[in-house]
Amino acid sequence: MTRRRQTSSARTSHSALRRAGIFALFWLVAAEGNLSAWPLALAGVVGATAASLWLLPAKTLPPISLRGLAVFLAWFVRQSLAGGWQVARLAIQPRLALRPACIELPLTVAPGLPRLLFTAALSLMPGTLGVRLQGDTLLVHVLDRRQALTDDAARLADRVAAVFEETR
């Protein structure tokens, strides 16, 4: 076996083990720690790992920083809670003073998986929805054009870059 093929096999094996671990962790959380259905979960983890390797081969997956991912997830949970509070406040107001708009947002996040994570995370934030991704621009629908979209997007871009070990 050539050195290049050995490196590729090692990369695929490492990626498969990492992905299987992540899928197993997701299952464990979803099952609330109940280990009684492990045989079924094992089949699901193997299937999910195989499908993920087929859809996103190991060589196309950028390196991921576990520390960056943990920081991103903690930040995202805090933002989600703050957003839930914001939506609750809006729901009890007698008149909503919203000013919806579509805003073009220039993207600074690398193309590929980092950009997809950025777009998905931005769309999950309250009052924003990614409408169209075209080149280096994302068209974002906002419920209120007065919200600090560019500042929020810059903070999100920094966190996504940290997940993928990019320097900004």
N, CA and C of each residue as an Amber inpcrd file, in Angstrom:
protein
   504
   0.8450000  -1.1730000   0.0000000   0.0000000   0.0000000   0.0000000
   0.9000000   1.2490000   0.0000000   0.5640000   2.2110000  -0.8190000
   1.3860000   3.4140000  -0.8980000   1.1760000   4.2840000   0.3340000
   2.1340000   5.1650000   0.5650000   2.0520000   6.0630000   1.7260000
   0.8210000   6.9680000   1.6450000   0.5000000   7.4420000   0.4420000
  -0.6580000   8.3200000   0.2720000  -1.9470000   7.5850000   0.6370000
  -2.0770000   6.3210000   0.1830000  -3.2710000   5.5380000   0.4790000
  -3.3590000   5.2430000   1.9740000  -2.1990000   4.9710000   2.6300000
  -2.1940000   4.7240000   4.0750000  -2.6630000   5.9660000   4.8260000
  -2.1850000   7.1370000   4.4050000  -2.5960000   8.3880000   5.0460000
  -4.0840000   8.6080000   4.8680000  -4.5970000   8.3550000   3.6570000
  -6.0190000   8.5140000   3.3800000  -6.8520000   7.5470000   4.2160000
  -6.3940000   6.2940000   4.3360000  -7.1160000   5.3080000   5.1510000
  -7.1040000   5.6970000   6.6180000  -5.9740000   6.1800000   7.1000000
  -5.8770000   6.5980000   8.4980000  -6.7980000   7.7810000   8.7540000
  -6.8380000   8.7420000   7.8070000  -7.7040000   9.9140000   7.9510000
  -9.1690000   9.4930000   7.9820000  -9.5560000   8.5670000   7.0870000
 -10.9360000   8.0930000   7.0430000 -11.2880000   7.3470000   8.3220000
 -10.3800000   6.4950000   8.8040000 -10.6340000   5.7560000  10.0470000
 -10.7840000   6.7050000  11.2270000  -9.9030000   7.6850000  11.3160000
  -9.9720000   8.6630000  12.4070000 -11.2740000   9.4550000  12.3300000
 -11.6520000   9.8680000  11.1300000 -12.8960000  10.6200000  10.9490000
 -14.1060000   9.7520000  11.3010000 -14.0790000   8.4890000  10.8960000
 -15.1980000   7.5860000  11.1950000 -15.3480000   7.3890000  12.7010000
 -14.2240000   7.1920000  13.4000000 -14.2900000   7.0150000  14.8590000
 -14.8060000   8.2770000  15.5390000 -14.3250000   9.4230000  15.0890000
 -14.7730000  10.6910000  15.6840000 -16.2660000  10.8960000  15.4490000
 -16.7110000  10.6550000  14.2370000 -18.1310000  10.8250000  13.9150000
 -18.9930000   9.8250000  14.6800000 -18.5340000   8.5770000  14.7600000
 -19.2940000   7.5650000  15.5080000 -19.4190000   7.9730000  16.9710000
 -18.3540000   8.5140000  17.5220000 -18.4060000   8.9910000  18.9120000
 -19.4090000  10.1140000  19.0880000 -19.4460000  11.0210000  18.1430000
 -20.3990000  12.1370000  18.2140000 -21.8280000  11.6210000  18.0890000
 -22.0710000  10.7140000  17.1310000 -23.4220000  10.1560000  16.9680000
 -23.8360000   9.3610000  18.2080000 -22.9030000   8.6170000  18.7980000
 -23.2120000   7.8640000  20.0170000 -23.5520000   8.8190000  21.1620000
 -22.8260000   9.9170000  21.2480000 -23.1150000  10.9100000  22.2840000
 -24.4920000  11.5300000  22.0740000 -24.8220000  11.8580000  20.8210000
 -26.1590000  12.3850000  20.5210000 -27.2280000  11.3890000  20.9470000
 -27.0160000  10.1120000  20.6120000 -27.9980000   9.0930000  20.9820000
 -28.1310000   8.9990000  22.5000000 -27.0040000   8.9980000  23.1950000
 -27.0240000   8.8840000  24.6490000 -27.8000000  10.0330000  25.2840000
 -27.6190000  11.2300000  24.7570000 -28.3540000  12.3910000  25.2680000
 -29.8390000  12.2390000  24.9480000 -30.1640000  11.8480000  23.7080000
 -31.5640000  11.6930000  23.3170000 -32.2530000  10.5930000  24.1190000
 -31.5110000   9.5250000  24.4680000 -32.0770000   8.4070000  25.2390000
 -32.0300000   8.6770000  26.7390000 -31.5900000   9.8670000  27.1100000
 -31.5000000  10.2680000  28.5180000 -30.6640000   9.2900000  29.3370000
 -29.6040000   8.7640000  28.7240000 -28.6810000   7.8910000  29.4290000
 -29.1410000   6.4540000  29.5740000 -30.2920000   6.1050000  29.0270000
 -30.8040000   4.7480000  29.1170000 -30.0210000   3.8500000  28.1500000
 -29.3200000   2.8610000  28.6870000 -28.4690000   1.9940000  27.8670000
 -29.1690000   0.7130000  27.4210000 -30.4450000   0.5590000  27.6980000
 -31.1260000  -0.7060000  27.3980000 -31.2830000  -0.9570000  25.8960000
 -31.2630000   0.0590000  25.0830000 -31.4640000  -0.1250000  23.6430000
 -30.1570000  -0.0070000  22.8660000 -29.0180000  -0.3570000  23.4930000
 -27.7270000  -0.2080000  22.8320000 -27.6190000  -0.9630000  21.5130000
 -28.1630000  -2.1880000  21.3920000 -28.0390000  -2.8740000  20.0880000
 -28.6830000  -2.0690000  18.9510000 -29.8420000  -1.4960000  19.1970000
 -30.5050000  -0.6710000  18.1900000 -29.7140000   0.6160000  17.9540000
 -29.2200000   1.2070000  19.0240000 -28.4300000   2.4300000  18.9030000
 -27.1540000   2.1750000  18.1170000 -26.5320000   1.0270000  18.3350000
 -25.3050000   0.6910000  17.6210000 -25.5660000   0.6460000  16.1140000
 -26.6780000   0.0400000  15.7130000 -27.0330000  -0.0050000  14.2910000
 -27.2470000   1.4160000  13.7570000 -27.9020000   2.2550000  14.5480000
 -28.1270000   3.6380000  14.1370000 -26.8420000   4.4300000  14.0210000
 -25.9390000   4.2330000  14.9730000 -24.6500000   4.9410000  14.9500000
 -23.8240000   4.5160000  13.7420000 -23.8010000   3.2130000  13.4670000
 -23.0520000   2.7170000  12.3070000 -23.6600000   3.2740000  11.0170000
 -24.9790000   3.2420000  10.9130000 -25.6480000   3.7740000   9.7200000
 -25.4150000   5.2660000   9.5420000 -25.5190000   6.0210000  10.6290000
 -25.3010000   7.4720000  10.5580000 -23.8550000   7.7920000  10.1950000
 -22.9240000   7.0250000  10.7360000 -21.5060000   7.2360000  10.4200000
 -21.2380000   6.9400000   8.9490000 -21.7650000   5.8430000   8.4560000
 -21.5700000   5.4880000   7.0420000 -22.1850000   6.5490000   6.1310000
 -23.3950000   6.9810000   6.4650000 -24.0510000   8.0080000   5.6450000
 -23.2710000   9.3180000   5.6730000 -22.7500000   9.6900000   6.8360000
 -22.0100000  10.9550000   6.9160000 -20.7020000  10.8820000   6.1320000
 -20.0460000   9.7220000   6.1450000 -18.8120000   9.5620000   5.3670000
 -19.1040000   9.5760000   3.8670000 -20.2530000   9.0560000   3.4820000
 -20.6310000   9.0640000   2.0790000 -20.9900000  10.4840000   1.6310000
 -21.7560000  11.2200000   2.4700000 -22.1800000  12.5730000   2.1120000
 -21.0620000  13.6050000   2.2520000 -20.1910000  13.4130000   3.2300000
 -19.0980000  14.3560000   3.4750000 -17.8390000  13.5550000   3.7570000
 -17.1280000  13.1640000   2.7050000 -15.9240000  12.3390000   2.8850000
 -14.9070000  12.9960000   3.8160000 -14.1020000  12.1830000   4.4500000
 -13.1460000  12.6490000   5.4510000 -12.2060000  13.7100000   4.9050000
 -11.7800000  13.5830000   3.6610000 -10.8160000  14.5430000   3.1230000
 -11.4110000  15.9290000   2.9280000 -12.7530000  16.0520000   2.9050000
 -13.3750000  17.3620000   2.7120000 -13.7390000  18.0310000   4.0330000
 -13.6180000  17.3180000   5.1180000 -13.9920000  17.8680000   6.4190000
 -12.8290000  18.6550000   7.0000000 -13.0250000  19.9520000   7.2320000
 -11.9250000  20.7370000   7.7980000 -11.6650000  20.3320000   9.2480000
 -10.4790000  20.6070000   9.7570000 -10.2000000  20.2780000  11.1560000
 -11.1110000  21.0760000  12.0830000 -11.5640000  20.4140000  13.1310000
 -12.4810000  21.0530000  14.0830000 -11.8010000  21.1170000  15.4370000
 -11.8490000  22.2810000  16.0490000 -11.2950000  22.4810000  17.3780000
 -12.3600000  22.1430000  18.4170000 -12.0830000  21.1860000  19.2890000
 -13.0550000  20.8370000  20.3290000 -13.2960000  22.0080000  21.2760000
 -12.2370000  22.7390000  21.5830000 -12.3900000  23.9210000  22.4390000
 -13.2570000  24.9630000  21.7410000 -12.9730000  25.2120000  20.4540000
 -13.7700000  26.1660000  19.6860000 -15.2220000  25.7410000  19.5890000
 -15.4480000  24.4350000  19.4230000 -16.8130000  23.9170000  19.3500000
 -17.5310000  24.0950000  20.6850000 -16.8490000  23.8140000  21.7920000
 -17.4550000  23.9860000  23.1150000 -17.8080000  25.4520000  23.3710000
 -16.9070000  26.3550000  23.0140000 -17.1730000  27.7880000  23.1880000
 -18.3560000  28.2090000  22.3170000 -18.3810000  27.7130000  21.0680000
 -19.4850000  28.0380000  20.1680000 -20.8130000  27.5440000  20.7300000
 -20.8540000  26.3020000  21.2080000 -22.1020000  25.7470000  21.7360000
 -22.5810000  26.5000000  22.9740000 -21.6520000  26.8460000  23.8740000
 -22.0310000  27.6170000  25.0650000 -22.5840000  28.9750000  24.6620000
 -21.9290000  29.6360000  23.7390000 -22.3950000  30.9410000  23.2640000
 -23.7580000  30.8110000  22.6000000 -23.9160000  29.7560000  21.7820000
 -25.1730000  29.5700000  21.0670000 -26.3310000  29.3060000  22.0320000
 -26.0890000  28.5250000  23.0710000 -27.1480000  28.2600000  24.0620000
 -27.5390000  29.5650000  24.7590000 -26.5310000  30.3700000  25.1460000
 -26.8370000  31.6710000  25.7770000 -27.6390000  32.5570000  24.8330000
 -27.2520000  32.6020000  23.5680000 -27.9740000  33.4170000  22.5910000
 -29.4030000  32.8990000  22.4120000 -29.5710000  31.5930000  22.4030000
 -30.9010000  31.0090000  22.2440000 -31.8010000  31.3640000  23.4190000
 -31.2480000  31.3020000  24.6260000 -32.0330000  31.6820000  25.8020000
 -32.3980000  33.1580000  25.7670000 -31.4410000  33.9930000  25.4040000
 -31.7170000  35.4290000  25.2970000 -32.7670000  35.6810000  24.2170000
 -32.6730000  34.9440000  23.1210000 -33.6510000  35.0920000  22.0510000
 -35.0350000  34.6440000  22.4770000 -35.1080000  33.5630000  23.2430000
 -36.4010000  33.1180000  23.7650000 -37.0280000  34.1630000  24.6600000
 -36.1970000  34.7960000  25.4790000 -36.6740000  35.8710000  26.3410000
 -37.1770000  37.0360000  25.4840000 -36.4510000  37.3680000  24.4400000
 -36.8420000  38.4620000  23.5480000 -38.1800000  38.1570000  22.8750000
 -38.3640000  36.9410000  22.4010000 -39.6110000  36.5510000  21.7540000
 -40.7670000  36.5910000  22.7600000 -40.5170000  36.1360000  23.9900000
 -41.5610000  36.1770000  25.0210000 -41.9800000  37.6210000  25.3120000
 -40.9930000  38.5200000  25.3890000 -41.3160000  39.9380000  25.6140000
 -42.1430000  40.4980000  24.4610000 -41.7750000  40.1540000  23.2370000
 -42.5260000  40.6360000  22.0820000 -43.9510000  40.0910000  22.0690000
 -44.1030000  38.8470000  22.5200000 -45.4200000  38.2090000  22.4920000
 -46.4100000  38.8760000  23.4350000 -45.9380000  39.4560000  24.5330000
 -46.8710000  40.0600000  25.4870000 -47.0870000  41.5560000  25.2440000
 -46.3760000  42.1270000  24.2930000 -46.5950000  43.5330000  23.9750000
 -47.8960000  43.6870000  23.1960000 -48.6760000  44.7070000  23.5360000
 -49.9550000  44.8880000  22.8340000 -49.7650000  45.2270000  21.3470000
 -48.7710000  46.0440000  21.0350000 -48.4950000  46.4010000  19.6420000
 -47.0290000  46.1480000  19.3570000 -46.8020000  45.4110000  18.3170000
 -45.4250000  45.1300000  17.9470000 -44.8840000  46.2750000  17.0920000
 -43.7480000  46.7920000  17.4800000 -43.1140000  47.8840000  16.7400000
 -41.9690000  47.3220000  15.8980000 -42.3050000  46.4030000  15.0300000
 -41.2830000  45.7650000  14.2110000 -41.1410000  46.4850000  12.8780000
 -39.9450000  46.4190000  12.3410000 -39.6670000  46.9790000  11.0150000
 -38.9250000  45.9120000  10.2010000 -39.6830000  44.9790000   9.5920000
 -39.0260000  43.9010000   8.8540000 -38.2800000  44.4270000   7.6280000
 -37.2350000  43.7060000   7.2670000 -36.4390000  44.0920000   6.1030000
 -35.6060000  42.9050000   5.6440000 -35.1110000  43.0000000   4.4180000
 -34.1270000  42.0550000   3.9070000 -32.8150000  42.8130000   3.7800000
 -31.7740000  42.2570000   4.3700000 -30.4710000  42.9210000   4.4220000
 -29.4350000  42.0030000   3.7980000 -28.5980000  42.5750000   2.9230000
 -27.4950000  41.8080000   2.3570000 -26.3190000  41.8700000   3.3160000
 -25.8470000  40.7050000   3.7040000 -24.7580000  40.5950000   4.6680000
 -23.5360000  40.0100000   3.9690000 -22.4300000  40.7750000   3.8780000
 -21.2110000  40.2080000   3.2900000 -20.6320000  39.1510000   4.2280000
 -20.2230000  38.0230000   3.6600000 -19.7310000  36.9130000   4.4710000
 -18.2060000  36.9320000   4.5490000 -17.7170000  36.7120000   5.7570000
 -16.2710000  36.6420000   5.9770000 -15.8460000  35.2360000   6.3660000
 -16.7990000  34.3370000   6.4960000 -16.5260000  32.9550000   6.8880000
 -16.1400000  32.1600000   5.6420000 -15.2160000  31.2340000   5.7960000
 -14.7370000  30.4240000   4.6660000 -15.8770000  29.6310000   4.0370000
 -15.8210000  29.4480000   2.7200000 -16.8470000  28.6320000   2.0520000
 -16.8200000  27.1930000   2.5510000 -17.9020000  26.4910000   2.2890000
 -18.0030000  25.0900000   2.6900000 -18.7110000  24.9520000   4.0200000
 -18.2540000  23.9930000   4.8150000 -18.8880000  23.6890000   6.0890000
 -18.9210000  24.8870000   7.0550000 -17.8450000  25.6790000   7.1640000
 -17.9220000  26.8420000   8.0540000 -19.0440000  27.8120000   7.6560000
 -19.1880000  28.0390000   6.3750000 -20.2270000  28.9680000   5.9100000
 -21.6220000  28.3880000   6.1380000 -21.7600000  27.0810000   5.9750000
 -23.0590000  26.4470000   6.2290000 -23.4270000  26.5240000   7.7100000
 -22.4520000  26.2890000   8.5910000 -22.7100000  26.4040000  10.0290000
 -23.0970000  27.8340000  10.3760000 -22.3800000  28.8000000   9.8240000
 -22.6870000  30.2050000  10.0760000 -24.1170000  30.5360000   9.6480000
 -24.4880000  30.1330000   8.4380000 -25.8150000  30.4340000   7.9050000
 -26.9070000  29.7680000   8.7360000 -26.7050000  28.5090000   9.0940000
 -27.7050000  27.7950000   9.8940000 -27.8360000  28.4140000  11.2780000
 -26.7120000  28.7360000  11.9200000 -26.7590000  29.3200000  13.2640000
 -27.3970000  30.6970000  13.2310000 -27.1060000  31.4830000  12.2130000
 -27.7030000  32.8120000  12.1070000 -29.2100000  32.7020000  11.9200000
 -29.6470000  31.7220000  11.1420000 -31.0850000  31.5380000  10.9120000
 -31.8180000  31.0540000  12.1510000 -31.1070000  30.4370000  13.0780000
 -31.7390000  29.9710000  14.3110000 -31.8060000  31.0650000  15.3720000
 -31.1500000  32.1730000  15.1110000 -31.1870000  33.2730000  16.0640000
 -32.5140000  34.0120000  15.8950000 -33.0360000  34.5680000  16.9760000
 -34.3530000  35.1980000  16.8990000 -34.3640000  36.4060000  15.9640000
 -35.4160000  36.4620000  15.1690000 -35.6180000  37.6010000  14.2980000
 -34.8120000  37.5870000  13.0230000 -34.1110000  36.4910000  12.7300000
 -33.3120000  36.4260000  11.5060000 -33.5950000  35.1360000  10.7540000
 -33.4940000  35.2220000   9.4440000 -33.6590000  34.0460000   8.6030000
 -32.8080000  34.2400000   7.3540000 -31.8790000  33.3220000   7.1370000
 -31.0840000  33.3670000   5.9100000 -31.9710000  32.9970000   4.7410000
 -32.0960000  33.9020000   3.7740000 -33.0020000  33.6940000   2.6520000
 -32.2720000  33.1390000   1.4380000 -31.1040000  33.7280000   1.1260000
 -30.3820000  33.2910000  -0.0670000 -28.8870000  33.4680000   0.1490000
 -28.1590000  32.4090000  -0.1380000 -26.7040000  32.4410000  -0.0650000
 -26.1960000  32.4780000  -1.4950000 -25.5550000  33.5900000  -1.8530000
 -25.0680000  33.7450000  -3.2200000 -23.6650000  34.3250000  -3.1840000
 -22.7010000  33.4910000  -3.5690000 -21.3140000  33.9460000  -3.5410000
 -20.8830000  34.2510000  -2.1150000 -20.3920000  35.4460000  -1.8970000
 -19.9320000  35.8750000  -0.5750000 -20.9440000  36.7700000   0.1180000
 -22.2210000  36.6330000  -0.2600000 -23.2770000  37.4680000   0.3220000
 -24.4350000  36.5800000   0.7720000 -24.9620000  36.8910000   1.9420000
 -26.1370000  36.2050000   2.4610000 -27.2540000  37.2250000   2.5940000
 -28.3840000  36.9530000   1.9520000 -29.5560000  37.8000000   2.1100000
 -30.2830000  37.3200000   3.3570000 -30.4600000  38.2200000   4.3200000
 -31.0480000  37.8670000   5.6130000 -32.3400000  38.6540000   5.8060000
 -33.4190000  37.9400000   6.1350000 -34.6670000  38.6130000   6.5040000
 -34.6280000  38.8350000   8.0110000 -34.8550000  40.0690000   8.4280000
 -34.8810000  40.4020000   9.8580000 -36.2600000  40.9480000  10.2170000
 -36.6980000  40.6770000  11.4330000 -37.9850000  41.2060000  11.8800000
 -37.9150000  42.6910000  12.1960000 -36.7250000  43.1310000  12.5730000
 -36.5760000  44.5440000  12.9170000 -35.2310000  45.0320000  12.3980000
 -35.2680000  45.9310000  11.4300000 -34.0220000  46.4090000  10.8070000
 -33.1500000  47.1800000  11.7810000 -33.6790000  47.5350000  12.9400000
 -32.8970000  48.2650000  13.9430000 -31.9980000  47.3480000  14.7590000
 -32.2040000  46.0320000  14.6760000 -31.3520000  45.1230000  15.4400000
 -29.9310000  45.1620000  14.8840000 -28.9900000  44.8600000  15.7280000
 -27.5650000  44.9550000  15.3740000 -27.1110000  43.7110000  14.6280000
 -27.6230000  43.5190000  13.4150000 -27.3190000  42.3120000  12.6470000
 -25.8310000  42.1950000  12.3360000 -25.2020000  43.2660000  11.9020000
 -23.7860000  43.1660000  11.5180000 -22.9080000  42.8460000  12.7220000
 -23.2180000  43.4120000  13.8870000 -22.4420000  43.1080000  15.0930000
 -22.6510000  41.6610000  15.5200000 -23.9170000  41.2100000  15.5220000
 -24.2170000  39.8250000  15.8880000 -23.5510000  38.8480000  14.9080000
 -23.6030000  39.1850000  13.6140000 -23.0060000  38.3210000  12.5990000
 -21.4880000  38.2580000  12.7510000 -20.8730000  39.3740000  13.1090000
 -19.4110000  39.3890000  13.2980000 -19.0160000  38.5090000  14.4850000
 -19.7730000  38.5860000  15.5810000 -19.4780000  37.7320000  16.7450000
 -19.6740000  36.2600000  16.3920000 -20.7440000  35.9640000  15.6520000
 -20.9930000  34.5890000  15.2270000 -19.8780000  34.1030000  14.2970000
 -19.4420000  34.9380000  13.3750000 -18.3670000  34.5650000  12.4470000
 -17.0820000  34.2550000  13.2050000 -16.7820000  35.0200000  14.2500000
 -15.5890000  34.7530000  15.0590000 -15.6770000  33.3860000  15.7250000
 -16.8510000  33.0590000  16.2330000 -17.0130000  31.7770000  16.9140000
 -16.9710000  30.6000000  15.9380000 -17.5690000  30.7750000  14.7680000
 -17.5180000  29.7210000  13.7530000 -16.0810000  29.5240000  13.2820000
 -15.3450000  30.6080000  13.0980000 -13.9380000  30.5060000  12.6870000
 -13.1320000  29.7350000  13.7290000 -13.4280000  29.9540000  15.0080000
 -12.7160000  29.2490000  16.0750000 -13.0310000  27.7470000  16.0440000
 -14.2470000  27.3910000  15.6770000 -14.6030000  25.9720000  15.5810000
 -13.7450000  25.2790000  14.5270000 -13.4910000  25.9660000  13.4320000
 -12.7490000  25.3720000  12.3250000 -11.2730000  25.7940000  12.3100000
 -10.7900000  26.2990000  13.4360000  -9.3940000  26.6630000  13.6220000
  -8.8840000  27.6380000  12.5620000  -9.7560000  28.5740000  12.1810000
  -9.3640000  29.6090000  11.2110000  -8.9110000  30.8360000  11.9730000
  -7.9510000  31.5460000  11.4170000  -7.5370000  32.8130000  12.0090000
  -8.3330000  33.9140000  11.3230000  -8.7260000  34.8980000  12.1010000
  -9.5120000  36.0250000  11.5680000  -8.8270000  37.3070000  11.8820000
